Amino acid sequence: MSVRPVSVSGRSAGFTLLELMVVLVLIGIIISFAVLSLGGDKISELMEQETRRLATLLELAADEAVLRGEELAVNFTDDGYEFLLLQEDGGWQSSGEDGLLKAYKLPADIELRLEVEGEPPELYAITEADQNSDGKQDDNGLEPQVYILSSGEMTPFDATILSLQSEYRYHLKATVLGQVSWEIEETL
């Protein structure tokens, strides 16, 4: 068996520490740019915020109806929603401009689609013709789509919050027992 001497003058195969560091720095820079370019979908974040707001307000309204022993309702419009209070004469009146259950208008690029009992009801915007001479809304003809009873029950419905500028949709669902849940769906 013969022993061969190892050549000191020949370069060994492999990478130097400096070469490995340069490659790692380049990979880090590329990953940083990829993460920054993906960024957040601002309209999707806004839609999630609006979905959470509506779910929270519905739960609050259900709690208020039980605590006060009053019948409440929600009137959805094509650009928002408002909570209504049942009057002694059987008509519905806006819950007012103060407090958490006031009328709310969705941001410009966000749409709300509603289904009650599997059917999409007509959603109308509040127009100037619906307001009386002192600028307040005339609530005599209001017929809300969702009722929140003093027993804690609610008209079951599905609402979808979406935007043409986002690839996501937010589905909010309310059950007859007043339970509100929501989920996100990615559209293709």
C-alpha positions in Angstrom: 0.0 0.0 0.0 1.5 3.3 -1.0 0.9 6.6 0.6 0.5 9.6 -1.6 1.5 13.0 -0.3 -1.1 15.7 -0.3 -0.2 18.6 -2.6 0.0 21.8 -0.7 0.1 23.9 -3.8 -3.3 22.7 -5.2 -6.4 24.5 -4.3 -9.0 22.5 -2.4 -12.5 22.4 -3.8 -15.1 24.4 -1.7 -16.2 27.9 -0.9 -14.4 30.5 1.3 -16.2 32.2 4.2 -16.2 35.4 2.2 -18.0 33.8 -0.7 -20.6 32.3 1.6 -21.2 35.7 3.3 -21.7 37.4 0.0 -24.3 34.8 -1.2 -26.2 35.1 2.1 -26.3 38.9 1.9 -27.6 38.7 -1.7 -30.3 36.2 -0.7 -31.3 38.4 2.3 -31.6 41.5 0.0 -33.7 39.5 -2.6 -36.1 38.2 0.2 -36.4 41.7 1.6 -37.5 43.1 -1.7 -39.9 40.3 -2.3 -41.6 40.8 1.1 -41.8 44.6 0.6 -43.2 44.2 -2.9 -46.0 41.9 -1.7 -47.0 44.4 1.0 -50.6 44.5 2.4 -53.8 44.8 0.5 -55.0 48.1 2.0 -58.6 47.7 0.6 -58.7 44.2 2.1 -57.6 45.5 5.4 -60.3 48.2 5.2 -63.0 45.5 4.3 -61.9 43.4 7.3 -62.2 46.4 9.6 -65.7 47.1 8.2 -66.8 43.5 8.6 -65.5 43.5 12.2 -67.3 46.8 12.9 -70.6 45.5 11.5 -70.3 42.2 13.5 -69.5 44.0 16.7 -72.4 46.5 16.2 -74.9 43.7 15.5 -73.8 41.9 18.7 -74.1 45.2 20.7 -77.5 45.9 19.2 -78.7 42.4 20.2 -77.4 42.9 23.8 -79.1 46.4 23.9 -82.4 45.0 22.7 -82.4 42.4 25.4 -81.2 44.7 28.2 -83.7 47.5 27.3 -86.6 45.2 26.3 -86.9 47.1 23.0 -87.2 45.9 19.4 -84.4 47.1 17.1 -83.8 46.6 13.4 -81.2 47.3 10.8 -81.9 49.1 7.6 -79.2 48.3 5.0 -78.7 50.8 2.2 -76.6 50.5 -0.9 -73.8 52.4 0.8 -74.2 51.6 4.5 -76.6 50.7 7.3 -78.4 52.2 10.2 -80.0 50.9 13.4 -83.7 51.6 14.0 -85.9 51.6 17.1 -89.5 50.5 17.1 -91.8 53.3 18.2 -95.1 52.9 20.1 -97.1 53.7 16.9 -95.5 50.8 15.1 -93.1 52.9 13.0 -89.4 52.7 12.9 -87.2 55.6 13.9 -83.4 56.1 13.5 -81.6 55.4 16.8 -80.1 58.9 16.5 -76.8 60.5 15.6 -75.1 59.9 19.0 -73.9 56.6 20.4 -72.5 53.6 18.7 -75.7 52.5 16.9 -75.9 55.6 14.6 -76.2 55.5 10.8 -73.0 54.5 9.2 -71.8 54.9 5.6 -69.3 52.5 4.1 -66.1 53.8 2.5 -66.4 54.7 -1.2 -64.8 51.6 -2.8 -66.6 49.0 -0.6 -69.9 47.3 -1.4 -72.3 45.5 0.8 -74.5 42.7 -0.6 -77.3 41.3 1.6 -79.3 38.1 1.5 -82.3 37.6 3.8 -83.8 34.1 3.6 -81.8 33.4 0.5 -83.1 36.4 -1.4 -81.3 39.7 -2.0 -83.6 42.5 -0.8 -83.6 45.9 -2.5 -81.1 48.3 -1.0 -81.8 52.0 -1.5 -79.6 55.0 -0.7 -81.2 57.7 1.5 -82.0 60.6 -0.8 -82.9 64.2 -0.2 -86.6 63.2 -0.8 -86.4 61.1 2.3 -85.5 64.0 4.4 -87.9 66.5 5.9 -87.6 70.3 5.9 -85.2 70.5 8.9 -82.7 68.1 7.3 -83.6 65.1 9.4 -84.5 61.8 7.9 -88.2 61.1 7.5 -88.5 57.6 9.0 -92.2 57.0 8.4 -91.7 54.7 5.4 -88.7 52.7 6.6 -89.0 49.0 6.4 -85.9 47.4 7.7 -84.5 44.1 6.4 -83.1 42.7 9.7 -85.0 42.6 13.0 -83.4 42.3 16.4 -85.9 41.3 19.0 -85.9 41.9 22.7 -85.8 38.1 23.2 -82.3 38.0 21.6 -83.5 36.6 18.3 -82.5 38.1 15.0 -83.6 37.8 11.4 -81.0 35.4 9.9 -79.1 36.9 7.1 -75.9 36.8 5.1 -73.9 39.9 4.1 -70.9 40.0 1.8 -68.5 42.9 2.0 -66.5 43.2 -1.2 -64.6 45.6 -3.5 -63.6 45.4 -7.1 -60.1 46.4 -6.1 -59.5 43.4 -3.9 -59.2 39.7 -4.4 -60.9 39.0 -1.1 -64.5 38.9 0.1 -65.8 39.0 3.7 -68.9 37.0 4.5 -70.8 37.8 7.6 -73.6 35.5 8.8 -76.2 36.0 11.5 -78.3 33.2 12.9 -81.8 33.3 14.3 -80.4 33.1 17.8 -78.4 36.3 17.3 -75.0 34.7 16.8 -72.8 36.6 14.4 -69.7 35.2 12.6 -67.6 36.1 9.6 -65.0 34.6 7.3 -62.8 35.6 4.5 -62.9 34.2 1.0 -60.3 34.6 -1.7 -61.8 35.1 -5.2 -60.0 33.8 -8.2 
